[in-house]
Amino acid sequence: MEIVVNEWLLDYLRPDAKGCDMDLAIKFVNAWVKKSDKVVIKKPSPFVSKFYNYMKQFGWNQQFKERFSKLHKLLFLDSEKTIIAEDSDIEYLPEEVKTKTPPDDEYLIELAYSKQDRIIVTTDARLQDRLKGEAGLKIHLLQEFLQNYLA
């Protein structure tokens, strides 16, 4: 399975994240590492920019630095766990999907449309509601996704 994640993964691993959010992110990462699934990210993207901004912003925190160093290896160096898509790999959205997509989430939907599984894991219920039922696009909220993913 190829899974598109948005910035919740990074936000939930910040040193100032709520404990329950951090637990969810760690559960997701641990399950993903154990499975043969891949996370799909786009480079460049808001996700990648946020990753490096957080490395600078929170690099003083040793636990954060260890978490993000491991995540860096998984996301940017391990082709068994991550697919990095470039602009040339992206399929443009059908107009009816594009009009429903919030501009800040457009890169996620394009990324999902460029993959066979078309699975997005998010914490944004608004995004899920707006695109419900679109041409094979599966948008799962993190907690619902983890219920099945951890089983």
Residue, then its C-alpha position, 0 to 999 in steps of 0.5 A: m500500500e502507498i500512503v500519502v500523509n500530510e503535515w499532521l505526522l510532523d506536527y504530532l512529533r513536535p516536542d510541544a505536541k499533546g501526548c495523545d497526538m504523539d502516541l498516535a504518530i508513533k503508533f503510525v510510524n511503528a506500524w508503517v516500519k513493520k509493514s511493507d507499505k510505503v509513504v509517498i511524499k512530494k519534493p518540494s512540498p509544504f510537508v518537506s519544508k515543514f520537516y526541515n523547518y522543524m529540524k531547525q526550530f526544535g533541534w535543541n530538544q534531544q528526544f525530538k532530534e532523535r525522532f526526526s533523525k530516524l524519520h529523516k532516514l525513513l522518509f528521505l533515504d529508505s526507498e523501501k519505505t518511502i516514494i519521493a515524487e517530483d513535480s514530473d511524477i504528478e498527475y494534475l487533478p480533474e477540474e471537478v476534484k480541483t474545485k472541491t480541494p482546498p488550495d493548501d491541500e491540492y498537492l496532497i490530492e495530486l500526489a494521491y491521484s498520481k498513485q494507484d492506491r490513492i490513500i490519504v491519511t489525515t487529521d483534517a475532517r474537512l478535507q475528507d468531507r469535501l472529497k468524499g466519494e471521489a473516483g477511488l480516492k480514499i481519505h482516512l482520518l488518522q484514528e480510523f485508519l489506525q484501527n484497521y492498520l494496527a489490527 
